[in-house]
Amino acid sequence: MSTEESRHVYRLHSTLELPLEDLRTHIDEATFPDGVTDVEITRRNNTLILKAVAEDESVSKYTPTAQLKASITENRVYEEDPDERRNSFRWDEEEEDEIESELVEFAAFKGDRETVLQNSLLQYQMFLVLCGIAETAEKGTLTAISERDGDLEATRIVEGEARPADIEVVEGPRDHNSGQGGVNWRDNKFISD
């Protein structure tokens, strides 16, 4: 696990959402990064935890490995878009047919790094697993800044498609003229001795 020191995830924001069944299929068929032998999926009420199983046998079973956390929601999925059906003219139909639909459970990986990606052991490897999930998801965006062997990398995956991303360093508002703003309480004429 010597490479663990040279791989970090600094910023991450996710709005990914995909059917729970698709997520389970993806995890069952996935090839995991070095250091991870498997990903355990645990469900607690409306929370889904995907936990890394370490390849290194010297890691204690009590050491928390990196995990991905998602909330589970139920959404109604229609076979035909109900808005299109309402807006279309149907001269020959006298009564409305009910649109076929079903309730589908979705896993939503939404939030920033600490919300979605937790614990530091195998964190970068679980980030790679999350990138694989993002490429499977048809809805949502994953953006991240990570480090690999001393180089910063930008990641941006939008609706299942990897997109170009850059890291831009900008001057923050507090960096410019620091100490010049604010109130000088010592020379304030409204405060008397």
C-alpha positions in Angstrom: 0.0 0.0 0.0 3.0 2.3 -0.5 1.3 4.1 -3.4 -1.5 5.1 -1.1 0.6 8.2 0.0 0.8 9.5 -3.6 -2.9 9.4 -4.5 -5.5 11.7 -3.0 -8.9 13.2 -3.8 -9.1 16.9 -2.8 -12.4 18.1 -4.2 -15.4 16.1 -5.4 -18.9 17.1 -6.2 -21.5 14.6 -7.4 -25.1 14.7 -8.6 -25.1 11.2 -10.0 -28.4 9.2 -10.0 -28.9 5.7 -11.5 -31.3 2.8 -11.0 -30.3 0.6 -8.1 -30.5 -2.5 -10.3 -28.1 -1.0 -12.8 -25.7 -0.1 -10.0 -25.7 -3.6 -8.6 -25.1 -5.1 -12.1 -22.2 -2.6 -12.7 -20.6 -3.6 -9.3 -21.0 -7.3 -10.1 -19.3 -7.0 -13.5 -16.7 -4.3 -12.6 -13.0 -4.7 -12.6 -11.7 -3.0 -9.4 -8.5 -0.9 -9.2 -5.3 -2.3 -7.6 -5.7 -2.6 -3.8 -9.4 -3.4 -3.9 -10.5 -7.0 -4.3 -14.3 -6.4 -3.9 -16.9 -3.8 -3.1 -19.5 -4.8 -0.4 -22.9 -3.2 -0.8 -24.9 -2.7 2.4 -28.3 -1.1 2.6 -29.5 0.6 5.8 -33.0 2.0 5.3 -32.7 4.6 2.6 -28.9 4.7 2.6 -26.6 2.6 0.4 -23.0 2.0 1.5 -20.4 0.7 -1.0 -17.3 -0.3 1.0 -13.9 -1.3 -0.4 -12.5 -4.7 0.6 -8.7 -4.3 0.9 -6.4 -6.6 -1.1 -3.7 -6.1 1.5 -4.2 -8.8 4.2 -2.3 -6.8 6.8 -5.1 -4.3 7.0 -7.1 -5.0 10.2 -10.8 -5.8 9.7 -11.5 -2.9 12.1 -9.7 -0.4 9.9 -12.3 1.6 8.0 -11.7 1.5 4.3 -13.0 4.0 1.9 -16.7 3.9 1.1 -19.2 5.5 -1.2 -22.5 6.6 0.3 -25.8 7.1 -1.7 -29.3 7.8 -0.7 -32.1 5.6 -2.2 -35.2 7.1 -3.6 -38.2 5.7 -5.5 -39.1 7.4 -8.7 -42.0 6.6 -11.0 -40.7 5.7 -14.5 -43.1 6.0 -17.4 -42.9 4.0 -20.6 -44.0 7.1 -22.5 -43.4 10.7 -21.5 -46.6 11.9 -19.9 -46.0 15.5 -21.0 -45.7 14.5 -24.7 -48.9 12.5 -24.4 -50.8 15.4 -22.9 -49.5 17.8 -25.5 -50.3 15.6 -28.5 -53.6 15.7 -30.2 -55.5 12.4 -30.4 -58.5 12.9 -32.6 -59.5 9.3 -32.7 -59.2 8.5 -29.0 -62.2 9.3 -26.9 -60.9 8.3 -23.5 -57.4 8.6 -22.0 -55.5 5.3 -21.6 -53.4 5.1 -18.4 -49.7 5.4 -19.1 -47.7 2.3 -18.2 -45.4 3.1 -15.3 -43.5 1.4 -12.5 -41.7 2.5 -9.3 -38.0 2.2 -9.6 -35.4 2.6 -6.8 -32.6 4.9 -7.6 -29.2 5.3 -5.9 -28.3 9.0 -5.7 -24.6 9.9 -5.1 -25.2 13.6 -4.3 -23.0 15.9 -2.4 -19.4 16.9 -1.8 -16.4 14.7 -1.0 -17.1 14.0 2.7 -20.8 13.2 1.9 -20.2 10.8 -1.0 -16.6 9.5 -0.5 -15.7 8.7 3.1 -12.5 7.3 4.9 -9.0 7.7 3.7 -7.7 4.1 3.3 -8.2 3.2 -0.4 -9.9 6.5 -1.0 -8.4 7.1 -4.5 -9.3 3.6 -5.6 -12.9 4.1 -4.5 -12.9 7.4 -6.4 -12.0 5.3 -9.5 -14.9 3.0 -8.7 -17.2 6.1 -8.5 -15.8 7.3 -11.9 -16.9 3.9 -13.3 -20.4 4.4 -11.8 -20.5 7.9 -13.2 -19.8 6.5 -16.7 -22.7 4.1 -16.2 -25.2 6.7 -14.9 -27.3 8.5 -17.5 -28.2 11.3 -15.1 -26.0 13.7 -13.2 -22.4 15.0 -13.1 -19.2 14.1 -11.3 -16.5 16.7 -11.0 -13.3 16.2 -9.0 -9.7 17.3 -8.4 -7.4 14.5 -7.5 -3.7 14.0 -7.2 -1.8 11.1 -8.6 2.0 10.8 -8.2 2.4 14.5 -7.5 0.3 15.8 -10.5 -3.2 17.3 -10.1 -5.9 15.8 -12.3 -9.3 17.2 -13.1 -12.2 14.8 -13.7 -15.6 15.7 -15.2 -18.2 13.2 -16.2 -21.6 14.4 -17.4 -24.5 12.1 -18.0 -22.2 9.0 -18.5 -19.7 10.8 -20.8 -16.2 11.9 -19.8 -15.7 15.5 -20.7 -12.5 17.7 -20.8 -11.7 19.4 -17.6 -9.0 21.8 -16.4 -7.8 23.0 -13.1 -7.6 26.8 -12.8 -5.9 28.5 -9.9 -7.4 31.9 -9.2 -6.6 34.6 -6.7 -9.2 34.5 -3.9 -10.9 37.7 -2.6 -9.0 37.5 0.7 -5.6 37.2 -0.9 -5.7 40.6 -2.4 -4.9 43.5 0.0 -5.1 41.3 3.1 -5.4 43.4 6.2 -6.5 46.5 4.4 -10.2 45.9 4.7 -12.3 46.0 7.9 -12.7 48.5 10.7 -9.8 49.9 12.6 -11.3 50.0 16.1 -8.3 51.8 17.6 -8.8 55.0 15.6 -12.6 55.0 15.5 -14.0 58.4 16.3 -17.3 56.9 17.4 -15.8 55.0 20.3 -14.8 57.2 23.2 -12.2 56.5 25.8 
